[in-house]
Amino acid sequence: MGQASSHAAGAEHSAAKPIGMLVAAVGVVYGDIGTSPLYTLKEVFSGGYGVPVNHDGVLGILALIFWSLIWVVTIKYMMFVLRADNQGEGGIMALTALARRAAAGHPKLRTLLVVCGLIGAALFYGDSMITPAISVLSAIEGLGLAFEGIDHWVVPLSLIVLVALFLIQSHGTARIGILFGPIMVTWFVVLGALGVYGIMQHPEVLKAMNPVWGVRFFIVHPGMGVAILGAVVLALTGAEALYADMGHFGRKPIARAWFILVLPALVLNYFGQGALLLGDPEAARNPFYLLAPSWALIPLVGLSTLATVIASQAVISGAFSLTRQAIQLGYIPRMHIQHTSSAEQGQIYIGAVNWALMVGVILLVLGFESSGALASAYGVAVTGTMLMTTVLVSAVILLLWKWPPILAVPLLIGFLLVDGLYFAANVPKIVQGGAFPVIAGIALFVLMTTWKRGKQLLVERMDEGGLPLPIFISSIAVQPPHRVQGTAVFLTARPDAVPHALLHNLLHNQVLHEQVVLLTVVYEDIPRVPASRRFEVESHGEGFFRVILHFGFVDEPDVPQALKLCHLDDLDFSPMRTTYFLSRETVIASKLEGMARWREALFAFMLKNANGNLRFFNLPLNRVIELGTQVEM
């Protein structure tokens, strides 16, 4: 379910022609959902659900998969969710910002929507660990069919592939990214060809396009009907990527790739596997690989491994992009963001996220040891995020687009009902291994909400002893201190109060610069802020200026570069004349009203280890002075 996977998008922007964008979109967007045939039907028929491998059972499952692809991916995502773009950007955090804006006049609803967005984002991180683990394991497991007695090598080989993938992240993937599109196009062509090969053996499998077979399956197996959706949903993993990567490709290339190549290839392959099962029920142990002729097995394992690595890359890159959006929207502590390309702003690397994901993936592979065991953990994260997306899109459709309720409500109820059924089917999996993404999601949700609330409380505590700017400037005019040449830039969250760093500097050094700039950085609920709206400047006299810089949640907050846009005769931001003053707060948990003591202690730990403003705002190392202060919360 790759969220805004930009590392692999290095070559697509140079491909101006539609076919180039289409191939690039296939390489980045569809890696996850494209590798689902590796394990979906194997899990359905060999996962302990008790689905009979007979004519009616196979056709019933194929009908559920086919119509799930049509309803959830084709109708919900292609026709509606992809239209809910935030100035061209997609993904759960971009959608949360859009929904928050839509509910601006409804505070309680706005809070609820933000919570839904944070839950979806938290579950995505769990999915970011499960996707590489289950995808690579399922690909390597094909070796067990080609070579007898090699099963015990599946886990070590999978770990080697996965660790290598994480180790190369810091170098960027622009060079290998150009290969992603052609490899995935080849993968989907092979999927379709294998499917046609299987269908030709038993053409009656095409009857499963009739939804009656799915309905009949629910009637004949009422107890199993909803439960089996927990396995069927594996065919939909990666649906979020269709929306999340819209900012890199746009809606049209993603939609065209789906209708022209991806959907036909997936349907043909699932039906081909179903045809194989009609002729040989024993093939249920691994219908994907057993569908291929014996001579093609080894090449297919190699191609599958490449495809799963690409799918994993998309999710890892998505985690980087999601983290950057969450940082700039104020839900995650600042981390060092490394740009791996001088040409593409979206290609980033966040070391803390990379190593955390790698540890999680290694533990998952060692703990579950097979793709079948991991499948129990997979659906919870996927369906939870899909459900949260539907809730947020519903708010956008009703409050922002203002569609007539008589048309919108029945459609949205249909989306929520299907997503709710899929999520309900996965709830029992929580005790079968699915607790991992839930626990990870809860932990991340607590961290994000603690950070957001802690930052709000920190600003409030700092404001309690704050000195209003007009009073301070008046006192300066009456008793002027010694002024020194140059410009002093003080970063502050509140532009109408005197920063603590300024007061400390004046108290200890007893000087002020000729120009004093109180700088506030504001993040908007939009992806990018145009240069014409980047800054606001207001002069307060006595050499004091208030500057507000506006950034979007995918903009790079380069403060020195942004200040160059402030063309004022009274202000000189030349590097050798400008000094940046930062305040470093140390939080002490106390009995003051605010958060629970354990959350205050957690926030204090996060604040202590967060990346400072110096690197985050790209400030020059030799022109920064930090002044510390203690704050009780």
N, C-alpha and C positions, 0 to 999 in steps of 0.2 A: 504494500500500500504506500508506495514511495511518496513522501511528502516533499514537494518542491525540490526535486533532485536536480541540482544545477551543476554538479561536478561533471556529469556526463554530457552536458549541453554545450560543450566547447565549440563544436563544429557547425551546429545547426544554424546559427545566425548568419553564417557566410553563405548558406544555401538559400538564396533568395527565391528560387523556383519552388512551386508547391510540392513537387516530387521530393525535393531535398528536405523540406520541412516535414513531409510525411514520414520519410525514412528515419529522420532524426527523432521524431516523436515516437515512432515504434521502438527505437532503441532505448529511450529514456522512460517513457510513460508506461509501457506495457510489459516490462520485464516480470513484474510480480504476478499479474493475472495470467500472463502467458506461460508461466511455469506451473500453474495450478493443475494441469492435466497429469503432471508427474505423480500426484498423490491423492487427488480427489476421489476417483472411483475405487482406488485401493482401500482408502479409509472407509468408504461407504459399505463395501462388501466384506472387508476383512477387519473392520474396526470394532467388532463385538456388538453391532446393532441388531444382528439377526435378520438382515434383509435377505430374502431368498434369491439365489442366483438362478432365477428361471425367467421365462418369457415375460410374465407380468411384472416381476420385480425389476428387471432391467429396464423395460420400457417406462415403468412408473418413475424410476430414478432419473432417467434421461429427460423425461418430460419436466420434472422439477428443475433440473439443471438448466435446460433450454429456456424455460419461461422465467426463471430467475435472472438469467442473463438479459432477457428481453425487458423485463419489468424494472429491475434494479439498475442495471448498467445503461441499457439503451434508452429507456423512457425517463427514469429518474435522473440519472447523471447527465446523459447526453442532451436531453431536451430541456431540463430545468436547472439542475445544479450548476452546469457549466455557464449558464446565463447569469448566475449570481456572483459576478466577478467584482472585486474591489479594485477598480481602475485597472482591470486586466489581470490582477493577481488572484490566485486561488489558495486553497489550503485552509485547515481548521482555524488557524489564528487570524488569517485574513478575513475569513467568514465571520469570526467572532467580532472583529472590529467593525465589520459591516452591520451585523445584527445589533451591536451596541449602539451604533449610530441610529439604526432604525427605531430602537426603543428609547430614544433620548427623552421622550416625554413621559415614560413609565419607569420610574426608578426601580421598583421591585422586580418588574419583568426584566429590566436591563441587568440587574444583579443575577437573576436566574439564568439568563442567556450566557453571561460571562462564566458562570459556574459550569454550564453545559460545555462551553468551549474549552475550559480548562480540563474537564474530565476527558473530553475527546483527545486533547493534546497529550494528557498524561498516559492514556491508553496507547497512543501512537508510539510512545517510547518503548513500551512493552512489546508492541508489534515490531519495532525496529530491531529488537533482539531475536524475536522468534522467526522472522522472515528469513534472514541469512541461514539460521540453524536448520530449519525444516527444508528449505530449498536445496541447499548443498547436500544435506544428508540424503534426500530423496534421489538426487542425481547420482551420488556415489554408490547408493544401494544397487544400482543397475549392474555394478561389477560382480555382485554376488550371483547374478544370473549367468554371467559370461564365464566366470571362473569358480569352480567348486572350492569350498573351504576358505574363501577370502572374506567371509562375513566379518571376522574379527578385525579386519583392517579398515572397515568402513568409518568407524569413529576417528582413528588416527589420521586417515587421509582427509576426512572432512575438516578436522582441526587445522591441518597444514594449509589447506586452501583458504580457510576463513582467516587464520592469523596472518597469512600473506596479504590478504585483501585489506585488512586493517592497517598493516604496516606501510602500505603504499599510499595511504590516504593523504599524508602530509605533503606528498610530492605533487598532488593534484592528478586529475585523470584526463586532462585535455588531450594528451597524445593518444591514449587508448580509447578515449571517448569517440573518436571518429570512426572506430570499428564497431561501436555498439549497434548502430542502426543496421548496417549490412548483416551482422551476425543475427540480430533478432528477426530481421526479415527472412533470412534463411531458416531460422528456427520455426517461424510460423508457416512457411512453405512446406517444411518437413512435417509439421503437425498435420496440415491439411492433406498432404500426400499419404501419410500413414492412415489417416481417417478414411480417405477414399478407398485405400487398399482393404481396410477392414469391412467397410460398408458393402463393397462388391461381393464379399463372401456371404453376407446375410442382409440383403436390401430391406427386409421387413422392419429393420430397426428404425427406419425413417418414420414409421408410424408414431414414434414418440413425440413428433412435433405437434401432435394432437393433445391439447391440455387435458382431455378426458382421462388419459392414462395417469396423469398426476393426481387428479381428483379421485380416480378409482383406487390408487395406492393408499390415499388417506382413508377411504371408506373400508377397504379390506384390512388395513393395518392401523386401526384408530390409535392404539397405544404407541405405535412406532412412528406415526406420521410426523408429529412435531419434533420428536427426538432426532429423527434422521436429518432434519434441517440443519442440525449442528454439524453434520458432515457435508451436506450439499453446499453450505455457505463457503466451503473451501474453494469452490469454483469462482467465487466473487472476490477473493482476496486481491487487493490491488485496485479495486474500483475507485478508492479515494484518489489515486494518482491521476486519474483522468481530470480531476478538478484541481488537484494540488499543483500540477505542472503547467497549468494554463498560462501562467505568467511568462513562461519560456517559449511557448509555441503558439499560443492563441487557440481559440476554440475550434476553428475550422480544420487545421491539420490533425488535431486529436480526433475529431469526429470522423474525418475522412479515413484515417488509418483504421479506426474501429470498424466502420461499415465495409471498407474495401478489403481489408486483410485480416484483422484480428478476430472479429466475430465469426466470419466463415471458417477460419482455421480452427478456432476453439470448438465450434459446434461439430465440424467434421471429425475432429479427433475424439471428442467425447462419444459421438455416435459410432465411430470406428471401434473404440474400446468396448462399447456396448455390444456391437456385433460380434466381437471376439468372445465375449462372455456368453452370448447365446449359443455359440458353437462349442465352447470349452469353459464350463463353469470353474474348472480348476485354475484358470488364468487369473482369477480374482486376487491372487497373492501379489501380482504386479502387472495389471493389464496394460499399462503404458509401454513398458519395455517388451512384454511378450507379444504386443501387436506388431512389432517390427520383425522382419526376416532375420534369421540367425546371423547372416553375414553382416547385417547393418548394426548389430548390437553395440559393438565397441565404438564405432564412430558416433552412434547416437548417445552413448554415455559421455563422450568427449564434448559433443555439442550441448548436451543437457547441462554439463558442468559449467561451460561458458555462459549459457543462458541464466543459470542460477546465480553465478557471480555477478552478472549484469543486474539481475533483479535485486540482489543484495546491495550492490553499489547504489542503486536508486534510492533504497530505503535509508542507507547510511547518509547519503547526501541530503535526503529529505530531513533527517534529524538535525543536521547542521543548519539548514535553512529555517526550520521551525524554531530552533533554539535562538537564532539571531532575531527572528520576529518577536519571540516571547521576551527576550532581553529588552528590546527597544519599546515594547509595550509595557514594560515594568513588572513582568511576572517571574523573571529568572535573574539571579545575580549576574553582573557583567563578567564575561569571560574573554580571554584573549582570542580574537578572531584573526586568523591568518588567511590572506588572499593568495590563492595559488595560481592566479592568472592575472597578467597585466591588462589583458584585453576584455575579460569577462568579469564584471563586478560580482555576479552571482556565484562564482566558483570560490568557495570558502572552505576552511578547515578549522575545526574547534577541537583541540587536543583533548580537553577534559571529557567531552562527549564521546569522542572516538574511543578512548581507552575504557570508559565506562561501558560502552556498548560491547567492546571486545570481551571484557571480563564476563558480562552477562551472557553473550553467545557461547563462550567456552563452557560456562557452568551449565547452560541448557543442553549442549551436546553431550557433556559428560553425564548429566543427570538423567536425560531421557533416552539417549543412545540410538533412537530410531525416529524416522519421520512419522511413523504411525503413532508412537507415544506422544510426540510433540503436537500432533494434530489436535489433541484434546485441549491443549493450552492456546491454540491459535485462534479459534473462533471467537473467544470471549473478547479479545482486544479488537478484532475486526468489526464485529457486530456492534460493539459499544460505540466505536468511533462513527460508524455509519448511522447509528441512531441519533447521536448528537448532531451530526451534520444535517439530518432531516429536520430536527427541532429548530436549528438555527436558520435553515433555508425557509422554513415555514414562517418564521418571524419576518424575514426579509420580504417574502412574497406578499404577506398580509399588511405589513406596516410600512414598508418602503416602496414597494411597487404598487400597493393598494389595489390588488386584483379583487374583483367582485367575490365576496365570500361564497356565493352560491356556486361559483365555478371552482374556486381554489380549495375550499374546505373538503369536499369529497375526495379530491385528488390527494391532498395532504394526508387525510385519514388513511387512504390506501397505502401511501408510502410508510406512514407510521405503523400501520397494522403489520405489513410485511416485515419491516425492520424489527418491530417488537416481537414477532414470532421467531425470527432468526435469533434474536438476543435471548428470548426465553428458552429456546432449544439448547443454547450454550450455557445457561446458568448451572445445570447439573454438572457440567464439566469442571466447575470450580473445584470440586472435591476430587477430581480425577487428574489433576495436573494443571487445570486452568487457573489455579489460584495464583500462579506466578504473575501474569499480566495484571491481575486485580490488585495484588499486593504492591507491585511496582507502580501501578496507577494511583493507588491510595497514597503511597509515600510521596510521589511526585506532586500530587494534588495538594498535599499538606505543605510541601516545600514551596510551591508556587503561591499559595494563598498566604502563607506565613511571610514570605518575602514582600508581597504586595502590601499587606496590612502593616508589616513592620516599617516599611518605607514611609507609609502615611503617618504612622505614629511618630517616627523620627522627625519628620518635617514639623508636626504639631509641637513636639517637645522643644525643638530648636526655635520655633516661633514664640514660645512662651516668654523667652527672655530677649526677644528680638527688638531692635531699635528701629522705629520708622525712618525711612530714608529722608523725608523732608526735614525732620527734626535734626538729624545728624548733619545734613548739609548746612542748615542754619547755624549750628554750633561751629562748624568749620569756618563759615564766613566771619563769625565774631572773633574766634580765636584760631587763626590759620596756623596749621603746623608747617614744618619745613617741607617744601615740595622738591622732588628730585625729577630729573628728566626721564622721559619714557612713558610707556603705557602699561598700566597694571590691569590685568583681566582677572576678576574674581568670579568663579563659577558658583552659582547659587540657585537653589530651587525656588526661592521666593524673590521676585524682582522688586517688590515694594518694601523690602526690609534690608538692613545692612548685614552683609555676610559676616559670620563669626571670624572668618579668616582675615577680613579687613580690620575688624576691631583688634584682633590679636596682633596684627602687623603694626598697627598704629600704636598700640600700647607698648610693645616691646622695642620696636625700631624708631618710633616717634617721627615717622616721615610718611608722606603721601606722594604718589607719582603725579606728574602734571595732568595726565589723563587717567581717570579711573573708570573702568568699564565693569558694570555688573551684568554678567552674562548668564542667561537662562536658556537651557536647551529644552524644547518642547517637542514631543512626538505626537504626530497626528494619527487618526484612525484611517489613514490612507497609505498606500505603499510608497509613493514618492511625492515630494513637494517640489514644484518647479522653482528654478533659481529666482524668478521674479517674486516669489513669496517666501524666500528663504529667511529673510531677516526683517526685524523691526528695530528702529533706533530712535531713542528719545533723549534729548539733552536736558539735564537738571541744573545746569549752571555750576560754577565753581570747579569746572573740569570733570564733572560726573556725567556719565552716560549710561543709559539702560539699553541693553541689546538683547533681543529675543531671537534665537535661531530656531527655525522650524524644520524638522526632518520627518520623513515617512518611515514606516516600520521596516522597509527594506533598503533605505538609504544608508550610505556609509557616513557616520557622523564625524566627518573630518572638520574640526572646528577652525584650525588656522586657514584652511582652504576656503571655508565659508565666510570667514571674517574679511577675506580679500574683496568680497562683494560689497562691503560697507564703504562706499566711496563718499567720505565726508572730509572736508578740509580740516576739521578740528581733531580728527582721529588718524593716528598713524600706527598701523599694525605691522610695520616692517619687522622681520624676525629678530634683528639685533636690538630693537627698541621696546620689544614687548615681553613682559614677564607674566606668567600665569600663576595665580595663587589658588591652591586647592585646600579644602578642609577635609581632614580625615577623622571621622567620628568613631569613637569607641563606645559601644553600647553596654550598659550595665543593667542586668535584669533587676527589677525592684517590685515593690508591692503597689506601685502606682496603677491606677485603672488603665487597662489597655488589653494585652493578651495574657493568656495563661503563662505562668512562670516558665514552663518547659518550652513554650513557643518563643518567648522572649530570649531564652538562652539559645535556642536554635537559630533565631534571627541574628543574634550577636555573633555566633559562630560563622554563619553565612556571610555576614557583613565583613568580618575579619578576613575571610578567605576570598572575597570577591575581587575581581580584577578592578584596579583603581581607574579613576577618570583619565589619568595620564595616557595610558595606552589606548583606552577605549575611544577617546576623542582625538587620538593621533597628535598629542601635544609634543613639542620638541623637548627632549630629555634635559637639555642644558638650560632651559628657560622656565623651569617649573619649581615652585616652592610650596611644600606641603606643611600645613599647620594643624596640629591635632587638638581634639576637644573630647571630653567625656560627656555622655548623655545618659540619664537614667530613664528607663521605660517602665 
